[in-house]
Amino acid sequence: MAKGDKINFSTPSGFTEFLPSEKRLELYLLDIIRRVFESYGFTPIETPAVERLEVLQAKGNQGDNIIYGIDPILPPNRQAERDKSGETGSEARALKFDQTVPLAAYIARHLNELTFPFARYQTDIVFRGERAKDGRFRQFRQCDIDVVARRELSLLYDAQMPAIITEIFEAINIGDFLIRINNRKVLTGFFKSLGIAENQIKSCIGIVDTLEKIGESKVKQDLEKEGILEEQAQKIIEFIKIDGLVDEVLDKLKHLAQNLPETEQLSLGVSELETVIAGVRNLGVAENRFCIDLSIARGLDYYTGTVYETTLLGHEALGSICSGGRYEELVGVFLGEKMPGVGISIGLTRLISRLLKAGILSSLAATPAQVMVVNMQEDLMPTYLKVSQQLRQAGINVITNFDKRPLGKQFQLADKQGIKFCVIIGSEEAAAQKSSLKDLKTGEQVEVLLENLAEEVKRRLT
């Protein structure tokens, strides 16, 4: 770079960077999510940001969302080091675009070290090669839970997912939301009953999944482009529009299963849906928190049974705020045995961005400090340090102002950071073992003995 040229230090397009107030909000939400996950017995793991490309493409993930990188990782001037490491120089690798496929590889790598059913959670960063735009990022944090079993996995694990979603979003207090539940076997079975060929069903499911984005008429057009007859396409539209109370939808589905040809898979899907709904109810999830929505399909190929999407009511344009489903064959791709799983995912970075912009959530204060001990005079710094430590030992977050500046400026600095109280100790207060405690919000200032200061601050914080 030529002397005098300016360095472009702007954030790369699509990559996230948080201000302190935003990062504190993320950590606050992560703590809620983690506590709920762990209350259901999920255990944390972490997988590499980089996976072998063949792993990421193992089960129908050939799309443009993978950010590629080709080995060798080391530059040419470190050729000898690369050769010594055993790298072949031809292994394609990429950044992970979700947590589910890497989980399958993780289980394959650690099969003999894990107990099953294996219930894990991850809150890692993932990467997608998407066109960067509002609410869409190339780097974001995704919070996932999955349960994976060997051979058989109870449908009650599927039922737990809406209960977990409900607890998280009620704790975050973002308003009314609706968990929309479906079963891929219901869709697949219905398509089969219409005489749609097996090799067309996956593309049909993918098209149905775009209903909310492109609308009913465009879905019908796309189905017909796939070779689906106009009459079949119309019946698909009518089917996915079936709505009503949960039990009403189940009754309609049972009636269809009894009156259509080739409905074995449809009947199985309806039976699984019934079992899941019963479990959701037994877990105490309120009826207004979930519904059956036959248009929910989830586009990824590996989903085979229950699928979920969660919508914030009144803010449907935000899209799904939590989604997931059951898969039967994903882990088996690596191990050659049946290992069913079910999971959900919250794209936390996207969610925070959308909720902040919509005014549903607000950033937290820039600092976690609740108190600032102001600097009245340099010779009293030993007292300020001692008082600061006493407050911290009582569980109070404290900033000690080491810089001497006008008192009003110190108050402004504390207020700007969202600090609630300032502790003021001059020579007279120090001699009397007292302090003045100033509430920056109300302007009230009270005199407190130093031995009672922590108790008084805690009382005022509650």
Buried (B, 14 or more C-beta within 10 A) or exposed (E): EEEEEEEEEEEEEBEBEBEBBBBBBBEBBBEBBBEBBEEBEBEEBEBEBBBBBEBBBBBBBEEEBBBEEEBBBBEEEEEEEBEEEEBEEEEEBBBBBBBBBBBBBBBBEEBEEBEBBBBBBBBBEBBBBBEEEEEBBBBBBBBBBBBBBBEEBBBBBBBBBBBBBBBBBBBBEBEEBBBBBBBBBBBBBBBBBBEBEEEBBBBBBBBBBBBBEEEEEEBBEBBBEEEBEEEBBBBBBEBBEBEEEBEEBBEBBBEBBEEBEEBEBBBBBBBBBBBBBEBBBEBEBEEEBBBBBBBBBBBBBBBBBBBBBBBBEEBEEBBBBBBBBBBBBBBBBBEEEBBBBBBBBBBBBBBBBBBBEBEBBEBBBBBBBBBBBBBBEEEBBEBBEEBBEBBBEEEBEBBBBEEEEEBEEBBEBBBEBBBBBBBBBBEEBBEEEBBBBBEBEEEEEEEBEBEEBBEBBBEBEE
